[in-house]
């Protein structure tokens, strides 16, 4: 009888190995299925949240640019307008046209020029390089876009 029990044990071991291998394969397949599963609604919601966050940051950035850069340009334009108005007051606006019209209308009057020469001092204005620096690899000049050597 010992011999029968030995043969049964040897016959049952290949079946046990097949069952064990089969269960391992089933477990592995179940694991791969769980990796491949995803909830599309959840992913879509995460995607939409990321887009909303990016749009909020973009709007904040645009507001900052409007408040900073546009304000600087507006201030510089106001300063330049003031310089132009001052120059027109000192030099007389449309002086060439006035001289030409006055020569047709009436006798020439002696024009006395003051010895004081007006010196133009340009106001300090912003530079776009302060706000938009050129990339380090770019060697272009402002004139024709040619590279410096």
DSSP file (Angstrom, degrees, kcal/mol; ACC not computed):
  #  RESIDUE AA STRUCTURE BP1 BP2  ACC     N-H-->O    O-->H-N    N-H-->O    O-->H-N    TCO  KAPPA ALPHA  PHI   PSI    X-CA   Y-CA   Z-CA
    1    1 A X     >        0   0    0      0, 0.0     4,-1.8     0, 0.0     5,-0.2   0.000 360.0 360.0 360.0 -24.4    0.0    0.0    0.0
    2    2 A X  H  >  +     0   0    0      1,-0.2     4,-1.8     2,-0.2     5,-0.2   0.882 360.0  58.2 -62.2 -35.3    2.8    2.3    0.4
    3    3 A X  H  > S+     0   0    0      1,-0.2     4,-2.2     2,-0.2    -1,-0.2   0.876 103.5  51.5 -65.6 -37.0    3.4    2.1   -3.2
    4    4 A X  H  > S+     0   0    0      1,-0.2     4,-2.3     2,-0.2    -1,-0.2   0.894 108.4  50.9 -67.3 -41.1   -0.1    3.3   -4.1
    5    5 A X  H  X S+     0   0    0     -4,-1.8     4,-1.9     1,-0.2    -1,-0.2   0.853 109.5  51.3 -67.1 -32.6    0.2    6.3   -1.8
    6    6 A X  H  X S+     0   0    0     -4,-1.8     4,-2.4     2,-0.2    -2,-0.2   0.931 111.1  46.8 -69.7 -44.7    3.5    7.2   -3.4
    7    7 A X  H  X S+     0   0    0     -4,-2.2     4,-2.5     1,-0.2    -2,-0.2   0.872 111.6  52.0 -65.8 -34.7    2.1    7.0   -6.9
    8    8 A X  H  X S+     0   0    0     -4,-2.3     4,-2.4     2,-0.2    -1,-0.2   0.897 110.6  48.3 -67.3 -38.4   -0.9    9.1   -5.9
    9    9 A X  H  X S+     0   0    0     -4,-1.9     4,-1.4     2,-0.2    -2,-0.2   0.906 113.5  46.2 -68.0 -40.2    1.3   11.7   -4.4
   10   10 A X  H  X S+     0   0    0     -4,-2.4     4,-0.8     1,-0.2    -2,-0.2   0.855 114.8  48.1 -71.4 -32.8    3.5   11.8   -7.6
   11   11 A X  H  X S+     0   0    0     -4,-2.5     4,-0.8    -5,-0.2     3,-0.2   0.854 111.9  49.3 -74.1 -33.7    0.4   11.9   -9.7
   12   12 A X  H  X S+     0   0    0     -4,-2.4     4,-2.1     1,-0.2    -2,-0.2   0.766  97.5  69.3 -77.5 -24.7   -1.3   14.7   -7.7
   13   13 A X  H  X S+     0   0    0     -4,-1.4     4,-2.2     1,-0.2    -1,-0.2   0.882  96.9  50.6 -65.4 -39.5    1.8   16.9   -7.7
   14   14 A X  H  X S+     0   0    0     -4,-0.8     4,-2.1    -3,-0.2    -1,-0.2   0.893 111.4  49.4 -65.7 -34.8    1.6   17.8  -11.4
   15   15 A X  H  X S+     0   0    0     -4,-0.8     4,-2.4     2,-0.2    -2,-0.2   0.905 110.7  50.1 -66.3 -40.9   -2.0   18.7  -11.0
   16   16 A X  H  X S+     0   0    0     -4,-2.1     4,-2.6     2,-0.2    -2,-0.2   0.880 109.7  50.7 -65.1 -39.9   -1.2   20.9   -8.1
   17   17 A X  H  X S+     0   0    0     -4,-2.2     4,-2.8     2,-0.2    -1,-0.2   0.908 111.0  48.7 -66.0 -41.2    1.6   22.6  -10.0
   18   18 A X  H  X S+     0   0    0     -4,-2.1     4,-2.8     2,-0.2    -2,-0.2   0.914 112.8  47.9 -63.9 -42.4   -0.8   23.3  -12.9
   19   19 A X  H  X S+     0   0    0     -4,-2.4     4,-2.5     2,-0.2    -2,-0.2   0.911 113.0  48.2 -64.6 -41.8   -3.5   24.7  -10.5
   20   20 A X  H  X S+     0   0    0     -4,-2.6     4,-2.2     2,-0.2    -2,-0.2   0.929 113.5  46.8 -64.1 -45.1   -0.9   26.8   -8.8
   21   21 A X  H  X S+     0   0    0     -4,-2.8     4,-2.4     1,-0.2    -2,-0.2   0.908 111.9  51.6 -62.6 -42.1    0.4   28.1  -12.1
   22   22 A X  H  X S+     0   0    0     -4,-2.8     4,-2.3     1,-0.2    -2,-0.2   0.905 110.4  47.6 -62.6 -42.9   -3.1   28.8  -13.3
   23   23 A X  H  X S+     0   0    0     -4,-2.5     4,-2.5     2,-0.2    -1,-0.2   0.870 110.6  52.2 -67.3 -35.9   -4.0   30.7  -10.1
   24   24 A X  H  X S+     0   0    0     -4,-2.2     4,-2.6     2,-0.2    -2,-0.2   0.923 110.6  47.7 -64.9 -43.1   -0.8   32.8  -10.4
   25   25 A X  H  X S+     0   0    0     -4,-2.4     4,-2.6     2,-0.2    -2,-0.2   0.909 112.0  50.0 -64.3 -41.7   -1.7   33.6  -14.1
   26   26 A X  H  X S+     0   0    0     -4,-2.3     4,-2.4     2,-0.2    -2,-0.2   0.918 111.8  48.1 -62.2 -43.5   -5.2   34.6  -13.1
   27   27 A X  H  X S+     0   0    0     -4,-2.5     4,-2.2     2,-0.2    -2,-0.2   0.914 112.1  49.4 -63.2 -42.4   -3.9   36.8  -10.3
   28   28 A X  H  X S+     0   0    0     -4,-2.6     4,-2.3     2,-0.2    -2,-0.2   0.916 111.5  48.7 -63.1 -43.3   -1.4   38.4  -12.6
   29   29 A X  H  X S+     0   0    0     -4,-2.6     4,-2.2     1,-0.2    -2,-0.2   0.899 110.3  51.4 -63.6 -40.8   -4.2   39.1  -15.2
   30   30 A X  H  X S+     0   0    0     -4,-2.4     4,-2.0     2,-0.2    -1,-0.2   0.886 109.3  51.0 -63.7 -38.2   -6.4   40.5  -12.5
   31   31 A X  H  X S+     0   0    0     -4,-2.2     4,-1.8     2,-0.2    -2,-0.2   0.919 110.1  48.9 -64.5 -43.7   -3.6   42.9  -11.5
   32   32 A X  H  X S+     0   0    0     -4,-2.3     4,-2.0     1,-0.2    -2,-0.2   0.884 109.8  52.3 -63.8 -37.5   -3.0   44.0  -15.1
   33   33 A X  H  X S+     0   0    0     -4,-2.2     4,-1.5     1,-0.2    -1,-0.2   0.905 107.7  51.4 -63.5 -41.4   -6.7   44.7  -15.5
   34   34 A X  H  < S+     0   0    0     -4,-2.0    -1,-0.2     1,-0.2    -2,-0.2   0.846 109.7  50.4 -66.8 -32.1   -6.8   46.8  -12.3
   35   35 A X  H  < S+     0   0    0     -4,-1.8    -1,-0.2     1,-0.2    -2,-0.2   0.879 111.7  47.9 -68.8 -37.7   -3.8   48.8  -13.7
   36   36 A X  H  < S+     0   0    0     -4,-2.0     2,-0.2    -5,-0.1    -2,-0.2   0.715  92.7  94.6 -78.1 -20.8   -5.6   49.4  -17.0
   37   37 A X     <  +     0   0    0     -4,-1.5     2,-0.3    -5,-0.1    -4,-0.0  -0.506  48.4 161.2 -73.3 137.0   -8.9   50.4  -15.4
   38   38 A X        -     0   0    0     -2,-0.2     2,-0.9     4,-0.0     3,-0.1  -0.984  42.1-116.8-151.4 153.7   -9.5   54.1  -14.9
   39   39 A X     >  -     0   0    0     -2,-0.3     4,-2.3     1,-0.2     5,-0.2  -0.803  20.8-164.3 -94.1 108.7  -12.5   56.3  -14.3
   40   40 A X  H  > S+     0   0    0     -2,-0.9     4,-2.6     1,-0.2     5,-0.2   0.841  88.6  55.5 -65.0 -32.7  -12.8   58.6  -17.3
   41   41 A X  H  > S+     0   0    0      2,-0.2     4,-2.1     1,-0.2    -1,-0.2   0.908 109.2  47.3 -65.3 -40.4  -15.2   60.9  -15.5
   42   42 A X  H  > S+     0   0    0      2,-0.2     4,-2.2     1,-0.2    -2,-0.2   0.916 113.3  48.0 -66.1 -43.0  -12.7   61.4  -12.7
   43   43 A X  H  X S+     0   0    0     -4,-2.3     4,-2.4     1,-0.2    -2,-0.2   0.892 110.9  51.1 -65.1 -39.5   -9.9   62.0  -15.2
   44   44 A X  H  X S+     0   0    0     -4,-2.6     4,-2.5     2,-0.2    -1,-0.2   0.894 109.6  50.9 -64.1 -39.6  -12.0   64.5  -17.1
   45   45 A X  H  X S+     0   0    0     -4,-2.1     4,-2.2     2,-0.2    -2,-0.2   0.909 110.7  47.9 -64.7 -42.6  -12.8   66.3  -13.9
   46   46 A X  H  X S+     0   0    0     -4,-2.2     4,-2.2     2,-0.2    -2,-0.2   0.905 111.9  51.0 -63.3 -41.3   -9.1   66.5  -13.0
   47   47 A X  H  X S+     0   0    0     -4,-2.4     4,-2.1     1,-0.2    -2,-0.2   0.924 110.5  48.0 -62.0 -45.7   -8.3   67.8  -16.5
   48   48 A X  H  X S+     0   0    0     -4,-2.5     4,-2.5     1,-0.2    -1,-0.2   0.880 109.8  53.1 -64.2 -38.2  -11.0   70.5  -16.2
   49   49 A X  H  X S+     0   0    0     -4,-2.2     4,-2.2     2,-0.2    -1,-0.2   0.910 109.0  49.6 -62.9 -41.4   -9.7   71.6  -12.8
   50   50 A X  H  X S+     0   0    0     -4,-2.2     4,-2.3     2,-0.2    -2,-0.2   0.902 111.0  49.4 -64.2 -40.6   -6.2   71.9  -14.2
   51   51 A X  H  X S+     0   0    0     -4,-2.1     4,-2.5     2,-0.2    -2,-0.2   0.925 110.7  49.8 -64.4 -44.1   -7.5   74.0  -17.1
   52   52 A X  H  X S+     0   0    0     -4,-2.5     4,-2.1     1,-0.2    -2,-0.2   0.895 110.6  50.5 -61.5 -39.9   -9.5   76.3  -14.8
   53   53 A X  H  X S+     0   0    0     -4,-2.2     4,-2.1     2,-0.2    -1,-0.2   0.912 111.0  48.4 -64.8 -42.6   -6.4   76.8  -12.6
   54   54 A X  H  X S+     0   0    0     -4,-2.3     4,-2.5     1,-0.2    -2,-0.2   0.899 110.6  51.0 -64.6 -40.6   -4.3   77.7  -15.6
   55   55 A X  H  X S+     0   0    0     -4,-2.5     4,-2.4     2,-0.2    -1,-0.2   0.890 109.1  51.2 -64.0 -38.8   -6.9   80.1  -16.9
   56   56 A X  H  X S+     0   0    0     -4,-2.1     4,-2.1     2,-0.2    -1,-0.2   0.913 111.4  47.3 -63.9 -42.1   -7.0   81.8  -13.4
   57   57 A X  H  X S+     0   0    0     -4,-2.1     4,-2.3     2,-0.2    -2,-0.2   0.891 111.5  51.3 -66.4 -38.5   -3.3   82.2  -13.4
   58   58 A X  H  X S+     0   0    0     -4,-2.5     4,-2.5     2,-0.2    -2,-0.2   0.905 110.1  48.7 -64.5 -41.3   -3.3   83.6  -17.0
   59   59 A X  H  X S+     0   0    0     -4,-2.4     4,-2.1     2,-0.2    -1,-0.2   0.893 111.1  50.5 -65.0 -39.4   -5.9   86.1  -16.0
   60   60 A X  H  X S+     0   0    0     -4,-2.1     4,-2.0     2,-0.2    -2,-0.2   0.905 110.8  49.6 -63.8 -41.5   -3.9   87.1  -13.0
   61   61 A X  H  X S+     0   0    0     -4,-2.3     4,-2.5     2,-0.2    -2,-0.2   0.915 109.5  50.8 -63.9 -43.9   -0.8   87.5  -15.1
   62   62 A X  H  X S+     0   0    0     -4,-2.5     4,-2.6     1,-0.2    -1,-0.2   0.893 109.7  51.1 -62.3 -39.5   -2.7   89.7  -17.7
   63   63 A X  H  X S+     0   0    0     -4,-2.1     4,-2.4     2,-0.2    -1,-0.2   0.896 109.9  49.7 -62.5 -40.6   -3.9   91.9  -14.8
   64   64 A X  H  X S+     0   0    0     -4,-2.0     4,-2.5     2,-0.2     5,-0.3   0.908 111.3  48.6 -65.7 -41.5   -0.4   92.3  -13.5
   65   65 A X  H  X>S+     0   0    0     -4,-2.5     5,-1.6     2,-0.2     4,-1.0   0.918 111.6  50.0 -64.9 -42.7    0.9   93.2  -17.0
   66   66 A X  I  <>S+     0   0    0     -4,-2.6     5,-0.6     1,-0.2    -2,-0.2   0.926 114.7  43.8 -60.1 -44.6   -1.9   95.7  -17.5
   67   67 A X  I  <5S+     0   0    0     -4,-2.4    -2,-0.2    -5,-0.2    -1,-0.2   0.864 127.1  28.1 -70.6 -36.0   -1.2   97.3  -14.1
   68   68 A X  I  X5S+     0   0    0     -4,-2.5     4,-2.0    -5,-0.2    -3,-0.2   0.954 126.7  30.7 -92.0 -66.5    2.6   97.4  -14.5
   69   69 A X  I  X5S+     0   0    0     -4,-1.0     4,-2.3    -5,-0.3     5,-0.2   0.917 122.4  46.1 -67.9 -46.5    3.7   97.6  -18.1
   70   70 A X  I  ><S+     0   0    0     -5,-1.6     4,-2.6     1,-0.2    -1,-0.2   0.877 112.3  53.3 -64.7 -36.8    0.8   99.6  -19.5
   71   71 A X  H  ><S+     0   0    0     -5,-0.6     4,-2.2    -6,-0.3    -1,-0.2   0.889 108.5  49.7 -63.8 -39.1    1.0  102.0  -16.6
   72   72 A X  H  X S+     0   0    0     -4,-2.0     4,-2.2     2,-0.2    -2,-0.2   0.935 112.7  46.2 -65.5 -46.3    4.7  102.5  -17.2
   73   73 A X  H  X S+     0   0    0     -4,-2.3     4,-2.5     1,-0.2     5,-0.2   0.916 111.8  51.8 -63.3 -42.5    4.2  103.2  -20.9
   74   74 A X  H  X S+     0   0    0     -4,-2.6     4,-2.0     1,-0.2    -1,-0.2   0.907 110.1  49.3 -61.1 -42.3    1.2  105.5  -20.1
   75   75 A X  H  X S+     0   0    0     -4,-2.2     4,-2.0     1,-0.2    -1,-0.2   0.902 111.3  48.9 -63.6 -41.5    3.4  107.5  -17.7
   76   76 A X  H  X S+     0   0    0     -4,-2.2     4,-2.4     2,-0.2    -2,-0.2   0.881 109.6  51.7 -67.2 -38.1    6.2  107.9  -20.2
   77   77 A X  H  X S+     0   0    0     -4,-2.5     4,-2.5     2,-0.2    -1,-0.2   0.895 108.7  51.8 -64.5 -39.0    3.8  109.0  -22.9
   78   78 A X  H  X S+     0   0    0     -4,-2.0     4,-2.1     2,-0.2    -2,-0.2   0.907 109.7  49.2 -63.5 -41.3    2.5  111.7  -20.6
   79   79 A X  H  X S+     0   0    0     -4,-2.0     4,-2.0     1,-0.2    -2,-0.2   0.921 111.9  48.4 -63.9 -43.5    6.0  112.9  -19.8
   80   80 A X  H  X S+     0   0    0     -4,-2.4     4,-2.4     2,-0.2    -2,-0.2   0.887 109.4  52.6 -66.1 -37.8    6.8  113.1  -23.5
   81   81 A X  H  X S+     0   0    0     -4,-2.5     4,-2.7     1,-0.2    -1,-0.2   0.903 108.4  51.2 -61.7 -40.6    3.5  115.0  -24.3
   82   82 A X  H  X S+     0   0    0     -4,-2.1     4,-2.4     2,-0.2    -1,-0.2   0.900 109.5  50.2 -63.6 -40.2    4.5  117.5  -21.6
   83   83 A X  H  X S+     0   0    0     -4,-2.0     4,-2.5     2,-0.2    -2,-0.2   0.906 111.1  48.9 -64.2 -41.2    7.9  117.9  -23.2
   84   84 A X  H  X S+     0   0    0     -4,-2.4     4,-2.6     2,-0.2    -2,-0.2   0.923 111.5  49.0 -64.6 -43.8    6.3  118.5  -26.6
   85   85 A X  H  X S+     0   0    0     -4,-2.7     4,-2.1     2,-0.2    -2,-0.2   0.903 112.1  49.0 -61.6 -41.3    3.9  121.0  -25.2
   86   86 A X  H  X S+     0   0    0     -4,-2.4     4,-2.4     2,-0.2    -1,-0.2   0.912 111.6  48.9 -64.8 -42.4    6.7  122.8  -23.4
   87   87 A X  H  X S+     0   0    0     -4,-2.5     4,-2.9     1,-0.2     5,-0.4   0.890 110.4  51.1 -65.3 -39.4    8.7  122.9  -26.6
   88   88 A X  H  X S+     0   0    0     -4,-2.6     4,-2.1     2,-0.2     5,-0.3   0.890 110.8  49.0 -64.9 -38.3    5.8  124.2  -28.6
   89   89 A X  H  < S+     0   0    0     -4,-2.1    -2,-0.2     3,-0.2    -1,-0.2   0.916 116.6  41.9 -65.9 -42.5    5.3  127.0  -26.1
   90   90 A X  H  < S+     0   0    0     -4,-2.4    -2,-0.2     1,-0.2    -1,-0.2   0.903 127.2  30.3 -72.2 -41.7    9.0  127.9  -26.1
   91   91 A X  H  < S-     0   0    0     -4,-2.9    -3,-0.2    -5,-0.2    -2,-0.2   0.675 112.5-112.0 -93.3 -19.0    9.4  127.7  -29.9
   92   92 A X    ><  -     0   0    0     -4,-2.1     3,-1.0    -5,-0.4    -3,-0.2   0.569  30.0-103.4  87.7 118.3    6.0  128.6  -31.0
   93   93 A X  T 3  S+     0   0    0     -5,-0.3     5,-0.1     1,-0.3    -5,-0.0  -0.486 101.4   7.2 -75.4 144.5    3.8  126.0  -32.6
   94   94 A X  T 3> S+     0   0    0     -2,-0.2     4,-2.4     1,-0.1    -1,-0.3   0.829  80.1 156.9  55.4  36.8    3.4  126.1  -36.4
   95   95 A X  H <>  +     0   0    0     -3,-1.0     4,-2.2     1,-0.2     5,-0.2   0.856  67.5  53.4 -63.3 -35.2    6.0  128.9  -36.5
   96   96 A X  H  > S+     0   0    0      2,-0.2     4,-2.0     1,-0.2    -1,-0.2   0.914 110.8  45.8 -65.1 -42.3    6.9  128.2  -40.1
   97   97 A X  H  > S+     0   0    0      2,-0.2     4,-2.4     1,-0.2    -2,-0.2   0.889 111.9  52.2 -67.8 -39.6    3.3  128.5  -41.2
   98   98 A X  H  X S+     0   0    0     -4,-2.4     4,-2.7     2,-0.2    -2,-0.2   0.903 109.6  49.4 -63.6 -41.1    2.8  131.6  -39.2
   99   99 A X  H  X S+     0   0    0     -4,-2.2     4,-1.8     2,-0.2    -1,-0.2   0.918 111.6  48.7 -64.4 -42.8    5.8  133.3  -40.7
  100  100 A X  H  X S+     0   0    0     -4,-2.0     4,-1.0     1,-0.2    -2,-0.2   0.924 114.9  44.1 -65.4 -43.1    4.7  132.4  -44.2
  101  101 A X  H  X S+     0   0    0     -4,-2.4     4,-1.8     1,-0.2     3,-0.4   0.891 111.5  53.3 -68.6 -39.3    1.1  133.7  -43.6
  102  102 A X  H  X S+     0   0    0     -4,-2.7     4,-2.1     1,-0.2    -1,-0.2   0.828 103.6  57.3 -67.3 -29.7    2.4  136.9  -41.9
  103  103 A X  H  < S+     0   0    0     -4,-1.8    -1,-0.2     1,-0.2    -2,-0.2   0.823 110.1  44.6 -69.9 -29.7    4.6  137.7  -44.9
  104  104 A X  H  < S+     0   0    0     -4,-1.0    -2,-0.2    -3,-0.4    -1,-0.2   0.847 117.7  43.8 -78.3 -34.2    1.6  137.7  -47.2
  105  105 A X  H  < S-     0   0    0     -4,-1.8     2,-0.2     1,-0.1    -2,-0.2   0.934 119.6  -1.4 -82.2 -49.1   -0.7  139.7  -44.8
  106  106 A X  S  < S-     0   0    0     -4,-2.1     3,-0.1    -5,-0.2    -1,-0.1  -0.720  86.5 -61.9-137.4-178.1    1.4  142.5  -43.5
  107  107 A X        -     0   0    0     -2,-0.2     2,-0.3     1,-0.1    -1,-0.1  -0.284  62.4 -94.4 -67.2 155.3    4.8  144.1  -43.5
  108  108 A X        -     0   0    0     -5,-0.1     2,-0.4     1,-0.0    -1,-0.1  -0.512  38.3-150.5 -72.6 133.3    7.7  142.2  -42.2
  109  109 A X        -     0   0    0     -2,-0.3     2,-0.3    -3,-0.1    -1,-0.0  -0.809  26.8-102.2-102.3 145.0    8.4  142.9  -38.6
  110  110 A X        -     0   0    0     -2,-0.4     2,-0.6     1,-0.1    -1,-0.0  -0.503  36.8-142.0 -66.2 129.5   11.9  142.7  -37.2
  111  111 A X        -     0   0    0     -2,-0.3     2,-0.6     2,-0.0    -1,-0.1  -0.830  10.9-157.4 -97.4 122.0   12.2  139.4  -35.4
  112  112 A X        -     0   0    0     -2,-0.6     2,-0.5     0, 0.0    -2,-0.0  -0.873   5.2-160.6-102.6 123.0   14.2  139.5  -32.2
  113  113 A X        -     0   0    0     -2,-0.6     2,-0.1     2,-0.0    -2,-0.0  -0.820  20.3-120.6-100.1 139.8   15.6  136.2  -31.1
  114  114 A X        -     0   0    0     -2,-0.5    -1,-0.0     2,-0.2     0, 0.0  -0.478  14.4-128.7 -75.6 150.4   16.6  135.9  -27.5
  115  115 A X  S    S+     0   0    0     -2,-0.1     2,-0.5     2,-0.1    -1,-0.1   0.663  83.6 100.0 -71.8 -15.2   20.2  135.0  -26.9
  116  116 A X        -     0   0    0      1,-0.0     2,-0.5     2,-0.0    -2,-0.2  -0.612  64.9-152.3 -77.5 120.7   19.1  132.1  -24.7
  117  117 A X        -     0   0    0     -2,-0.5     2,-0.4     1,-0.0    -2,-0.1  -0.794  14.6-126.9 -94.4 133.7   19.2  128.8  -26.6
  118  118 A X        -     0   0    0     -2,-0.5     2,-0.5   -31,-0.0   -31,-0.0  -0.652  21.3-154.1 -79.7 130.3   16.8  126.2  -25.5
  119  119 A X        -     0   0    0     -2,-0.4     2,-0.6     2,-0.0    -1,-0.0  -0.915   9.3-137.8-108.5 126.9   18.5  122.9  -24.7
  120  120 A X        -     0   0    0     -2,-0.5     2,-0.6   -33,-0.0   -37,-0.0  -0.722  16.0-170.8 -87.6 124.7   16.5  119.8  -25.0
  121  121 A X        -     0   0    0     -2,-0.6     2,-0.1     0, 0.0    -2,-0.0  -0.939  21.5-136.4-113.2 107.7   16.9  117.3  -22.2
  122  122 A X        -     0   0    0     -2,-0.6     2,-0.1     1,-0.1   -42,-0.0  -0.376  21.3-118.3 -66.5 137.8   15.2  114.1  -23.2
  123  123 A X        -     0   0    0      1,-0.1     2,-0.6   -47,-0.1    -1,-0.1  -0.373  31.3-101.1 -72.2 155.2   13.3  112.5  -20.3
  124  124 A X        -     0   0    0     -2,-0.1     2,-0.3     0, 0.0    -1,-0.1  -0.659  48.6-177.8 -79.0 122.7   14.2  109.1  -19.1
  125  125 A X        -     0   0    0     -2,-0.6   -52,-0.1     1,-0.1   -53,-0.0  -0.731  29.2 -85.9-118.1 169.4   11.9  106.5  -20.6
  126  126 A X        -     0   0    0     -2,-0.3     2,-0.4   -54,-0.2    -1,-0.1  -0.211  31.5-138.1 -71.2 161.6   11.6  102.8  -20.2
  127  127 A X    >>  -     0   0    0      1,-0.1     3,-1.6     0, 0.0     4,-0.6  -0.984   8.7-141.7-120.1 132.8   13.5  100.2  -22.2
  128  128 A X  H >> S+     0   0    0     -2,-0.4     4,-3.6     1,-0.3     3,-0.7   0.770 100.5  69.9 -64.8 -22.3   11.7   97.1  -23.5
  129  129 A X  H 34 S+     0   0    0      1,-0.2    -1,-0.3     2,-0.2     5,-0.0   0.783  91.7  60.0 -64.7 -25.3   14.9   95.2  -22.7
  130  130 A X  H <4 S+     0   0    0     -3,-1.6    -1,-0.2     1,-0.1     3,-0.2   0.839 118.9  27.3 -68.5 -31.4   14.1   95.7  -19.0
  131  131 A X  H << S+     0   0    0     -3,-0.7     2,-0.4    -4,-0.6    -2,-0.2   0.768 132.9  32.3-100.6 -32.8   10.8   93.9  -19.4
  132  132 A X  S  < S-     0   0    0     -4,-3.6    -1,-0.2    -5,-0.1    -2,-0.1  -0.709  77.7-165.5-127.7  79.7   11.6   91.5  -22.3
  133  133 A X        -     0   0    0     -2,-0.4     2,-0.1    -3,-0.2     3,-0.1  -0.340  26.7-109.4 -67.9 147.9   15.2   90.5  -22.3
  134  134 A X        -     0   0    0      1,-0.1    -1,-0.1     2,-0.1    -5,-0.0  -0.446  40.2 -96.3 -72.8 148.3   16.6   88.9  -25.4
  135  135 A X    >   -     0   0    0      1,-0.1     3,-1.4    -2,-0.1    -1,-0.1  -0.302  33.1-116.8 -60.9 151.3   17.5   85.2  -25.2
  136  136 A X  T 3  S+     0   0    0      1,-0.3    -1,-0.1    -3,-0.1    -2,-0.1   0.812 113.1  54.1 -63.7 -31.0   21.1   84.5  -24.5
  137  137 A X  T 3  S+     0   0    0      2,-0.0     2,-0.5     0, 0.0    -1,-0.3   0.588  88.3  96.6 -78.9 -10.1   21.7   82.8  -27.8
  138  138 A X    <   +     0   0    0     -3,-1.4    -4,-0.1     1,-0.1     9,-0.0  -0.700  41.8 173.8 -88.3 126.6   20.4   85.8  -29.8
  139  139 A X        +     0   0    0     -2,-0.5     9,-2.1     6,-0.1     2,-0.2  -0.137  32.4 136.7-118.3  35.7   23.0   88.2  -31.1
  140  140 A X  B     -A  147   0A   0      7,-0.2     2,-0.2     1,-0.0     7,-0.2  -0.578  44.0-140.2 -87.7 146.9   20.7   90.4  -33.2
  141  141 A X     >  -     0   0    0      5,-1.4     4,-0.6    -2,-0.2    -2,-0.0  -0.580  21.5-117.3 -96.9 166.2   20.9   94.2  -33.2
  142  142 A X  T  4 S+     0   0    0     -2,-0.2    -1,-0.1     2,-0.1    -2,-0.0   0.781 101.5  67.5 -73.0 -25.9   17.9   96.5  -33.3
  143  143 A X  T  4 S-     0   0    0      1,-0.1    -1,-0.1     3,-0.1    -3,-0.0   0.978 125.6 -16.6 -68.9 -78.7   18.8   98.0  -36.7
  144  144 A X  T  4 S-     0   0    0      2,-0.1    -1,-0.1     3,-0.0    -2,-0.1   0.394  87.9-106.5-111.3   3.2   18.4   95.3  -39.3
  145  145 A X  S  < S+     0   0    0     -4,-0.6     2,-0.2     1,-0.3    -3,-0.1   0.639  70.2 148.8  80.4  12.5   18.3   92.2  -37.3
  146  146 A X        -     0   0    0     -6,-0.1    -5,-1.4     1,-0.1    -1,-0.3  -0.498  51.2-106.8 -82.3 153.3   21.8   91.2  -38.4
  147  147 A X  B     -A  140   0A   0     -7,-0.2    -7,-0.2    -2,-0.2     2,-0.2  -0.531  29.2-123.8 -80.3 142.6   24.0   89.2  -36.1
  148  148 A X              0   0    0     -9,-2.1    -1,-0.1    -2,-0.2    -9,-0.0  -0.558 360.0 360.0 -81.7 149.2   26.9   91.0  -34.4
  149  149 A X              0   0    0     -2,-0.2    -1,-0.1     0, 0.0    -2,-0.0   0.374 360.0 360.0-116.8 360.0   30.4   89.6  -34.9
